[in-house]
Amino acid sequence: MTHYITLGVAEDATADDIKRTYRRLASQHHPDRGGDTARFQEIQAAYDVLGDPQRRAQYDQQRRTTTGGFRFNFNGQDITGHPGVEEIFRNFGFQYGSDPFGPFRQPSQPRRNRDLQVEITVPLVSTLEDQTKVLSVQTTNGHRETVEVRIPRGILGHSTMKYPELGDNFFGNLPRGDLYVNVHVEPDPQFEISGLHLITKLDVDCVTAMGGGDVTVTGLDGRIFSVTVPAGAQNGTGYRIAEQGLWQMNTLTRGHLIAKINITVPQNLNEDQLALVNQLRQTL
């Protein structure tokens, strides 16, 4: 697998694209956040090369020259420079690109077809339930295949799911590779995320804030909840609606919905209304 495949970027990706992708993957797979150490080390090693312009140029040059001047064709198509050709021939049992006398050495034990990666974006509300996605993936031979994957409830903002044997099938006599789906969760402008908790704004008019009353708040899934605001409520006060936040993946743990008071003041009062306000002011 090339460094480009490890990071999931194209070979002509810009330095900014590589840096942005590295930061996302490093944060996602960092061992301190429960990530896989081996995967994190692969990501770091790939970025150490591709993130340095000089080392990246040397790496690209080395990959171009390790074919030993040979060209490889499949169904009449030249695949010598294909980003997965090195892994393909390794899976077929050859030590490709490692011999100064040519592209092949003694065949080794065949393994399996290469892995594939795709990216999808899902809305925040969809993470409240298990969901099934039908994806289109392109294999090495250029064909597009439709696969169905299950995204578990509680998927995090930037997560990678592995689906065994849904990857490439370039060599029919070898097991299929795996499919890695990078899932991005689209934020909802009405909610702020704090761990598993959701924080939303609860608009309360100033009269209700002073005298108390019932107001409603809408949860992420559209459910309506009633909140009793006591007399003298202050701006920014939070009210917890239990277990209406986000789910923790693969558990029965769910966060809360926190509704924070946002006191609103009416505008364009008429003369009678202003007179009442002034009367109230004099009694306070």
Buried (B, 14 or more C-beta within 10 A) or exposed (E): BBBBBBBBBEBEBEEEEBBEBBEBBBEBBBEEEEBEEEBBEBBBEBBEBBBEEEEBEEBBEEBEEBBEEEEBEBEEEEBEEBBBBBBBBBBBBBBBBEBEEEBBEEEEEBBBBBBBBBEEEBEBBBBBEEBEBEBEBEBBEEEEEEBEBEBBBBBBBBBBBEBEEBBBBBBEEBBBBBBBBBBEBEEBEEBBBEEBBBBBEBEBEBBBBBEBBEBEBBBBEEEEBEBEBEEEBEEEBEBEBEEBBBBBBEEEEBBBBBBBBEBBEEEEEEEEEEEEEEEEEEEE
